[in-house]
Amino acid sequence: MEDLFTQPTPLEAQAIYGLAWLSFGIVHSVLAGASAKRRLDSLFGVYYRLAYNLWAGLHIAAVWALGGALIGDQPYPLEPGVAGAMTAVRVLGVVVLVLALREYDLGRFSGVAQIRAQKAGNTLSEDEPLITSGLHLFVRHPLYLGAYLILWGGATGDFGLATAVWGSVYLAVGAAFEDRKLLALYGDEFRDYKDRIPAVIPWRGRVRGH
């Protein structure tokens, strides 16, 4: 019996993988919006942030698995020096990501702190004060900078390159949405910060007073 499904062409595989990244970006942005949060609060309550993070992790893992199955990851024949440089970029990305995460309240970021606060009879907002210290002195989105370095340092095969491309598109759009959210949340404080500090490439200035 002839197979019901045929293997997609390389172009079709790239398109499907791109659409999978698009689905992640849309769902992630919608669920992070204020209107969706208000609606889901009645369902999840204080567990909203934790559920949001778990769903995002499962969704991106599914996108990643789909891309790997469709595209494969045959490595490119890189020269040792080039391969070493790309590994160094990837390691640097991990370092930047870890350092950036240390600047956040990870309990609040994950949603665990809100749950603990409720069990103690208190309430805790998921929003932190505007962070302008550490790596935030030089870029507004150091987590995204770390992610870019990891993605492009891993572009050593067809799947790695496709992931770097589609992931970079998502990060660029995500940074714009994040800026809008922060502007609505912090107002003039963030507007002044945004005017002086670049998004992900530390090419100019730093926060004054530090």
C-alpha positions as CSV (number, residue, x, y, z in Angstrom):
1,M,0.0,0.0,0.0
2,E,1.3,3.4,-0.9
3,D,2.2,5.6,2.0
4,L,-0.5,8.0,3.0
5,F,2.0,10.6,4.0
6,T,5.1,11.6,2.0
7,Q,8.2,13.3,3.3
8,P,8.0,17.1,2.7
9,T,10.6,18.7,0.5
10,P,13.3,20.8,2.2
11,L,11.4,24.0,1.3
12,E,8.1,22.6,2.7
13,A,9.9,21.4,5.8
14,Q,11.2,24.9,6.4
15,A,7.8,26.4,5.8
16,I,6.1,24.0,8.3
17,Y,8.8,24.7,10.9
18,G,8.4,28.5,10.4
19,L,4.6,28.1,10.9
20,A,5.3,26.2,14.1
21,W,7.4,29.0,15.4
22,L,4.7,31.4,14.3
23,S,2.1,29.4,16.4
24,F,4.4,29.7,19.4
25,G,4.9,33.4,19.0
26,I,1.2,34.1,18.6
27,V,0.1,31.9,21.5
28,H,2.9,33.2,23.7
29,S,2.0,36.8,23.0
30,V,-1.8,36.3,23.4
31,L,-1.5,34.5,26.7
32,A,0.9,37.2,28.0
33,G,-1.6,39.9,27.2
34,A,-3.6,41.7,29.8
35,S,-7.0,40.6,28.4
36,A,-6.1,36.9,28.3
37,K,-4.6,37.1,31.8
38,R,-7.8,38.6,33.2
39,R,-9.9,35.8,31.6
40,L,-7.5,33.0,32.7
41,D,-7.2,34.4,36.3
42,S,-10.7,33.1,37.0
43,L,-9.5,29.6,35.9
44,F,-6.0,29.4,37.3
45,G,-5.9,32.2,39.9
46,V,-2.5,32.5,41.5
47,Y,-1.3,29.5,39.4
48,Y,-1.6,31.5,36.2
49,R,2.0,32.4,35.9
50,L,3.3,28.9,36.6
51,A,0.8,27.4,34.1
52,Y,1.8,30.0,31.5
53,N,5.5,29.1,31.9
54,L,4.8,25.3,31.8
55,W,2.7,25.7,28.7
56,A,5.4,27.8,27.0
57,G,8.0,25.2,27.8
58,L,6.0,22.4,26.4
59,H,5.0,24.4,23.3
60,I,8.6,25.3,22.4
61,A,9.7,21.8,23.0
62,A,7.1,20.5,20.6
63,V,8.2,23.1,18.0
64,W,11.8,22.1,18.4
65,A,11.0,18.3,18.1
66,L,8.9,18.9,15.0
67,G,11.7,20.9,13.4
68,G,14.3,18.2,14.2
69,A,12.0,15.5,12.7
70,L,11.3,17.5,9.6
71,I,14.7,18.9,8.8
72,G,17.3,16.6,10.6
73,D,20.6,18.0,11.7
74,Q,23.3,16.9,9.3
75,P,26.3,19.0,10.5
76,Y,28.0,21.3,8.1
77,P,31.7,20.5,7.2
78,L,33.1,23.4,9.2
79,E,36.8,24.2,9.6
80,P,38.0,23.5,13.2
81,G,38.6,27.2,13.9
82,V,35.1,28.1,12.7
83,A,33.5,25.2,14.7
84,G,35.5,26.3,17.8
85,A,34.4,29.9,17.4
86,M,30.7,29.0,17.1
87,T,31.0,26.8,20.2
88,A,32.5,29.8,22.0
89,V,29.6,32.0,20.9
90,R,27.2,29.4,22.2
91,V,29.0,29.2,25.6
92,L,29.0,33.0,25.8
93,G,25.3,32.9,25.2
94,V,24.8,30.5,28.1
95,V,26.9,32.7,30.3
96,V,24.9,35.9,29.4
97,L,21.6,34.0,29.9
98,V,22.6,32.8,33.4
99,L,23.9,36.3,34.4
100,A,20.7,37.9,33.1
101,L,18.5,35.4,35.0
102,R,20.3,36.2,38.2
103,E,19.0,39.8,37.9
104,Y,15.4,38.7,38.2
105,D,13.3,37.4,41.1
106,L,13.1,33.9,39.7
107,G,10.5,32.9,42.2
108,R,8.2,35.7,41.0
109,F,9.3,35.1,37.4
110,S,8.3,31.4,37.5
111,G,5.1,32.0,39.5
112,V,6.2,29.9,42.5
113,A,6.6,33.0,44.8
114,Q,3.0,34.1,44.2
115,I,1.8,30.6,45.2
116,R,3.8,30.6,48.4
117,A,2.6,34.1,49.2
118,Q,-1.0,33.1,48.9
119,K,-0.5,30.1,51.1
120,A,0.9,32.4,53.7
121,G,-2.1,34.6,53.4
122,N,-0.4,37.4,51.4
123,T,-0.6,38.6,47.8
124,L,2.4,39.2,45.5
125,S,2.3,40.9,42.1
126,E,4.2,39.1,39.3
127,D,5.6,42.5,38.2
128,E,9.0,43.5,39.5
129,P,10.4,47.1,39.7
130,L,12.1,48.1,36.4
131,I,15.5,46.5,36.4
132,T,18.3,48.7,35.1
133,S,21.3,47.1,36.9
134,G,23.8,44.4,35.9
135,L,23.6,43.6,32.2
136,H,20.5,45.9,31.9
137,L,23.0,48.8,32.2
138,F,24.0,48.1,28.6
139,V,21.0,46.3,26.9
140,R,17.3,46.3,27.6
141,H,16.8,42.6,26.9
142,P,19.9,40.6,28.0
143,L,17.9,37.4,28.0
144,Y,17.3,37.9,24.4
145,L,20.9,38.7,23.7
146,G,21.9,35.4,25.4
147,A,19.3,33.5,23.3
148,Y,20.6,35.1,20.1
149,L,24.1,34.0,20.9
150,I,23.0,30.4,21.7
151,L,20.9,30.2,18.5
152,W,23.6,31.4,16.1
153,G,26.4,29.6,17.9
154,G,24.3,26.4,17.3
155,A,23.8,27.1,13.6
156,T,26.1,24.2,12.6
157,G,23.6,22.3,10.5
158,D,20.4,22.7,8.6
159,F,18.2,22.4,11.7
160,G,20.4,24.6,13.7
161,L,20.4,27.3,11.0
162,A,16.7,27.1,10.6
163,T,16.2,27.4,14.3
164,A,18.5,30.4,14.4
165,V,16.6,32.1,11.6
166,W,13.1,31.4,12.9
167,G,14.1,31.9,16.5
168,S,15.6,35.3,15.7
169,V,12.4,36.4,14.0
170,Y,10.5,35.5,17.1
171,L,12.9,37.3,19.4
172,A,12.8,40.5,17.3
173,V,9.1,40.6,17.4
174,G,9.0,39.5,21.1
175,A,11.4,42.4,22.0
176,A,9.0,44.9,20.4
177,F,6.0,43.5,22.3
178,E,8.0,43.4,25.5
179,D,8.9,47.1,25.0
180,R,5.2,48.0,24.6
181,K,4.3,46.0,27.7
182,L,7.1,47.7,29.8
183,L,6.1,51.1,28.5
184,A,2.5,50.6,29.6
185,L,3.7,49.2,33.0
186,Y,6.4,51.8,33.9
187,G,5.6,54.8,31.7
188,D,8.1,57.6,31.6
189,E,10.7,55.6,33.6
190,F,10.9,53.0,30.9
191,R,10.6,55.6,28.1
192,D,13.7,57.4,29.4
193,Y,15.5,54.1,29.8
194,K,14.6,53.0,26.3
195,D,15.8,56.2,24.8
196,R,19.3,55.7,26.1
197,I,19.8,51.9,26.1
198,P,19.7,49.7,23.0
199,A,17.5,46.5,22.9
200,V,20.0,43.7,22.5
201,I,23.3,45.0,21.0
202,P,25.4,47.1,23.5
203,W,26.6,49.6,21.0
204,R,25.9,52.8,22.9
205,G,25.6,54.3,26.4
206,R,24.7,52.8,29.7
207,V,22.3,53.8,32.5
208,R,23.4,57.0,34.1
209,G,24.0,56.9,37.8
210,H,25.6,53.4,37.9
